[in-house]
Amino acid sequence: MVVEIFASWLTIGAATAPPPQETQVSAEYQNLIACSAVTPDTDRLACFDRETAHLRSAEQSGAVIIMPRARVEETRRALFGFAVPNIPDMVSGGAALEAVETTLVSASQNDGWVFRLADGSVWQQVDTTALNFRPREGMPVRIRRAAVGSYMLKVGDSPAVRARRQ
């Protein structure tokens, strides 16, 4: 019986799991890279010139976005805690951001705590866990992903509270 239930759960989980994401590379970039296989040299140079112009045009029109990895990481951090549409992983091989660490700017209490953080984000406590101290400006804050799309927020050495980004 237990084996049957477990097998059913695995089958349901496999059927509803999202497909693995493939790294998406623009056609403009693929065409540019393909030029390296062209022979003779004069044809390869003409290919590089032509495809570089196409890539530049696509970038200028906004069809292709080229940005440094640091900017991508900054954007991922800024979006941490928000429910965003299924956006392909912009950092090849990058795992989902699991936690962020910052400092507390302010905290107020009204039907749970509201935490304003140094990175500009605002988080609302959504459980009834009591804090046994008053959170103060400058205290370290760590927010981590938890089960079923929720987040746990920890101020200093306090127990973590369940929170939602505002």
C-alpha positions in Angstrom: 0.0 0.0 0.0 2.7 2.5 1.0 4.7 1.5 -2.1 1.6 2.1 -4.3 1.0 5.6 -2.8 4.7 6.5 -3.2 4.7 5.3 -6.8 1.6 7.3 -7.5 3.1 10.4 -5.9 6.3 10.0 -8.0 4.2 9.6 -11.2 2.2 12.7 -10.4 5.3 14.6 -9.6 7.0 13.6 -12.8 4.0 14.5 -14.9 3.7 17.9 -13.3 7.4 18.8 -13.1 8.4 21.6 -15.5 10.7 20.5 -18.4 14.4 21.3 -17.9 15.3 24.7 -19.2 17.6 24.9 -22.1 20.2 27.6 -22.4 18.7 30.0 -25.0 21.2 31.6 -27.4 20.0 34.1 -30.0 20.1 33.2 -33.7 22.3 36.3 -34.2 24.9 35.0 -31.9 24.7 31.4 -33.3 25.2 32.8 -36.8 28.2 34.8 -35.7 29.9 31.8 -34.0 29.2 29.7 -37.2 31.4 32.1 -39.1 34.5 30.6 -37.5 33.9 27.4 -39.5 33.8 29.2 -42.9 36.7 28.7 -45.3 38.6 30.4 -47.1 39.7 33.3 -45.0 38.2 36.0 -47.1 34.7 34.3 -46.9 35.1 33.9 -43.1 36.0 37.6 -42.8 33.0 38.6 -44.9 30.8 36.3 -42.7 32.1 37.8 -39.5 31.5 41.4 -40.9 28.0 40.5 -42.0 26.9 38.7 -38.8 28.6 41.3 -36.5 26.5 44.0 -38.3 23.3 41.8 -37.7 24.1 41.3 -34.0 24.8 45.0 -33.6 21.5 45.9 -35.3 19.6 43.4 -33.1 21.2 44.8 -30.0 20.4 48.4 -31.0 16.8 47.5 -31.7 16.4 45.7 -28.4 15.9 42.3 -29.9 19.1 41.1 -28.2 20.3 42.3 -24.9 24.0 42.1 -24.0 24.9 42.8 -20.4 27.7 42.0 -18.0 27.3 39.0 -15.7 27.4 41.3 -12.6 24.3 43.2 -13.9 22.5 39.9 -14.4 23.3 38.8 -10.8 22.2 42.3 -9.5 18.9 41.9 -11.3 18.3 38.4 -10.0 19.0 39.7 -6.4 16.6 42.6 -6.9 13.9 40.2 -8.0 14.4 37.8 -5.1 11.1 37.2 -3.3 8.9 38.4 -6.1 6.7 35.9 -8.0 7.9 36.5 -11.6 6.9 34.8 -14.8 9.0 31.9 -16.0 12.1 33.7 -17.2 14.9 31.6 -18.5 18.0 31.5 -16.4 20.1 34.3 -17.8 23.3 33.1 -16.1 24.4 29.9 -17.8 24.8 27.2 -15.2 23.5 29.5 -12.5 21.2 28.0 -9.9 18.3 29.9 -8.5 19.2 32.4 -5.8 18.5 30.6 -2.5 19.1 33.4 0.1 20.1 37.0 0.4 21.9 38.8 3.3 21.5 42.5 4.0 20.9 44.8 6.9 17.8 46.1 8.6 16.9 49.8 8.0 13.7 49.8 10.1 11.0 47.5 11.5 7.5 48.3 12.6 4.8 46.1 14.1 1.2 46.1 13.0 -0.4 42.6 12.6 3.1 41.2 12.3 6.3 42.8 11.6 7.2 44.9 8.5 10.9 44.9 7.7 12.6 47.6 5.5 16.0 46.4 4.3 19.1 48.2 3.1 18.6 46.8 -0.4 15.3 48.7 -0.7 13.1 45.6 -0.2 10.2 45.5 2.2 9.1 42.2 3.8 5.9 41.5 5.7 5.8 38.8 8.4 3.0 36.3 7.5 3.1 33.9 10.5 2.5 34.5 14.2 6.0 33.7 15.5 6.8 36.2 18.2 10.2 38.0 18.2 11.6 38.1 21.7 13.4 41.4 21.1 12.9 44.7 19.2 14.7 44.6 15.8 17.1 47.6 15.5 18.6 49.4 12.5 21.8 47.9 11.3 21.0 44.3 12.4 22.0 41.6 9.9 19.0 40.0 8.0 19.0 36.8 6.1 16.1 35.7 3.9 16.1 32.2 2.4 13.7 30.3 0.2 11.5 27.8 2.1 8.9 25.2 1.1 6.2 25.8 -1.4 7.4 29.3 -2.6 7.6 30.8 0.8 10.5 32.6 2.5 12.0 32.7 6.0 13.4 35.9 7.3 15.9 35.9 10.2 17.0 39.1 12.0 20.2 38.7 13.9 20.1 35.6 16.1 16.3 35.5 16.3 14.2 32.6 15.2 13.2 32.9 11.5 9.7 34.1 10.7 7.8 33.4 7.5 7.7 36.5 5.3 6.4 37.7 2.0 8.0 40.5 -0.1 5.8 43.6 -0.6 
